[in-house]
Amino acid sequence: MAEEANLEIEDTGKGKKKLIIIIAAVVLIVGAAAGYFLFMGGDAPEESLADETTAAEVAAPSSSAQVGSALYVAMPRPFVFNVPGASRDRIVQIKVQLLVRGEVNEETAKKHIPLIESTLLSVLSTTTADELGTSEGKESVRVAALEKVQSALNDVEGSKVIERVLFTGFVMQ
């Protein structure tokens, strides 16, 4: 009987160890599930917000250039041209990107890249080195380029596809 009592006590000790291990495993699993819910559960409201934004964009009139998200269309190559200066002629290299709104306008701008390049080159080549040497002069050239490109695309497409002309690289030697 004394041996049986010792066996029972040992079995109770092993049972407690197993019980502690099982409880620790359950707590770990519950913690992992709660962490997963907190991290992955936060994505659902953002998706519904994106769906509402898409629905609002679709409901808005599509004829305006302001509809849609901002997309940038890069000109395939930089513009390199000569400009006259007060003391000597200069060579200018300008990298240009176009800001458009919506994928429709992006595709339209990509379709008319030769027209846009021609228009930009005609505007850029009429400037002087003195004008391009100041930030006010660069801004006036950029605004003039925007107006001419919008006018050219309006003649062809019937809408102002381009919202802004951006000079992303500018070198004058």
C-alpha positions in Angstrom: 0.0 0.0 0.0 2.8 2.3 0.7 4.1 1.7 -2.8 0.6 2.5 -4.3 0.5 5.8 -2.3 4.0 6.7 -3.7 2.8 5.9 -7.2 -0.3 8.1 -6.9 1.8 11.0 -5.6 4.2 10.7 -8.5 1.3 10.5 -11.0 -0.2 13.6 -9.5 3.1 15.5 -9.9 3.3 14.4 -13.5 -0.3 15.4 -14.1 0.3 18.9 -12.7 3.3 19.3 -15.1 1.2 18.2 -18.0 -1.7 20.5 -16.9 0.7 23.5 -16.7 2.1 22.7 -20.2 -1.4 22.4 -21.6 -2.5 25.7 -20.1 0.6 27.4 -21.4 0.0 26.0 -24.9 -3.7 27.2 -24.8 -2.6 30.7 -23.6 0.0 30.8 -26.4 -2.6 29.8 -29.0 -5.1 32.3 -27.7 -2.5 35.1 -27.7 -1.4 34.2 -31.2 -5.1 34.3 -32.4 -5.7 37.6 -30.7 -2.5 39.1 -32.3 -3.6 37.8 -35.7 -7.0 39.3 -35.3 -5.6 42.7 -34.2 -3.1 42.9 -37.0 -5.2 41.4 -39.8 -8.5 42.7 -38.6 -7.4 46.3 -39.1 -7.3 45.9 -42.9 -11.1 45.5 -43.4 -12.0 49.1 -42.7 -9.3 50.4 -45.1 -10.6 48.1 -47.9 -14.2 49.4 -47.3 -12.9 53.0 -47.3 -11.1 52.3 -50.6 -14.3 50.9 -52.0 -16.2 54.0 -51.0 -13.5 56.2 -52.6 -13.8 54.2 -55.8 -17.6 54.6 -55.8 -17.2 58.3 -55.2 -14.8 58.6 -58.1 -17.1 56.7 -60.4 -20.1 58.9 -59.4 -18.2 62.1 -60.1 -18.3 63.5 -63.7 -15.5 62.0 -65.8 -15.1 64.9 -68.2 -13.0 66.9 -65.8 -9.2 66.4 -65.6 -9.5 66.4 -61.8 -11.2 63.0 -61.6 -9.1 60.1 -60.3 -5.8 59.6 -58.6 -2.7 61.5 -59.5 -0.5 59.6 -61.9 2.8 60.7 -63.5 3.7 60.2 -67.2 7.4 60.5 -67.8 8.6 61.7 -71.1 10.7 58.9 -72.7 13.8 61.0 -73.1 15.1 64.3 -71.7 14.8 67.5 -73.8 18.3 68.7 -75.0 18.4 72.0 -76.9 20.4 75.2 -77.4 19.4 78.6 -75.9 21.0 81.9 -76.6 22.5 83.8 -73.7 23.8 87.3 -73.1 27.5 86.3 -73.2 27.3 82.9 -75.0 24.9 80.2 -76.1 24.0 77.4 -73.6 23.0 73.8 -73.8 20.0 72.9 -71.7 18.8 69.4 -70.7 15.4 69.2 -69.0 13.6 66.0 -67.8 9.9 66.3 -67.8 7.0 64.5 -66.2 3.3 65.2 -66.7 0.7 65.0 -63.9 -2.6 63.5 -65.0 -5.7 62.5 -63.1 -7.0 59.0 -63.7 -6.0 56.0 -65.8 -7.9 57.2 -68.8 -6.0 60.5 -68.9 -2.7 58.5 -68.4 -3.4 56.3 -71.4 -4.4 59.4 -73.5 -1.2 61.2 -72.5 0.9 58.1 -73.4 -0.9 57.8 -76.7 0.0 61.5 -77.6 3.6 61.6 -76.4 4.9 62.7 -79.9 2.5 65.6 -79.9 3.4 66.5 -76.3 7.2 66.3 -77.0 6.9 68.5 -80.1 4.9 71.1 -78.2 7.2 71.1 -75.2 10.3 71.4 -77.4 8.8 74.3 -79.3 8.1 76.2 -76.1 11.4 75.3 -74.4 13.5 76.3 -77.4 12.0 79.8 -77.6 13.4 80.7 -74.1 16.8 82.3 -73.4 19.6 81.3 -71.0 18.9 84.4 -68.9 15.3 83.4 -68.5 16.1 79.8 -67.5 18.8 81.1 -65.1 16.2 82.3 -62.6 13.5 80.4 -60.7 10.8 82.9 -61.9 11.9 82.3 -65.5 11.7 78.5 -65.1 8.3 78.8 -63.5 7.0 81.0 -66.4 8.4 78.6 -69.0 6.7 75.7 -67.1 3.4 77.5 -67.1 3.7 78.4 -70.8 4.5 74.8 -71.5 1.5 73.6 -69.6 -0.8 76.0 -71.5 0.5 75.0 -74.9 0.3 71.3 -74.1 -3.2 71.6 -72.8 -4.2 73.6 -75.9 -2.7 71.0 -78.2 -4.4 68.1 -76.5 -7.7 70.0 -76.3 -7.6 70.4 -80.1 -7.0 66.7 -80.5 -8.9 65.0 -77.7 -11.4 67.7 -76.7 -10.3 67.9 -73.0 -7.4 69.1 -70.9 -5.6 65.8 -70.2 -2.6 67.2 -68.4 -2.9 68.9 -65.1 0.7 70.0 -64.6 4.1 69.9 -66.4 6.9 69.1 -63.9 10.6 69.7 -64.5 12.2 66.8 -62.7 15.7 67.3 -64.0 17.4 70.6 -65.1 20.9 71.1 -66.4 22.3 74.1 -68.1 25.9 74.4 -69.4 
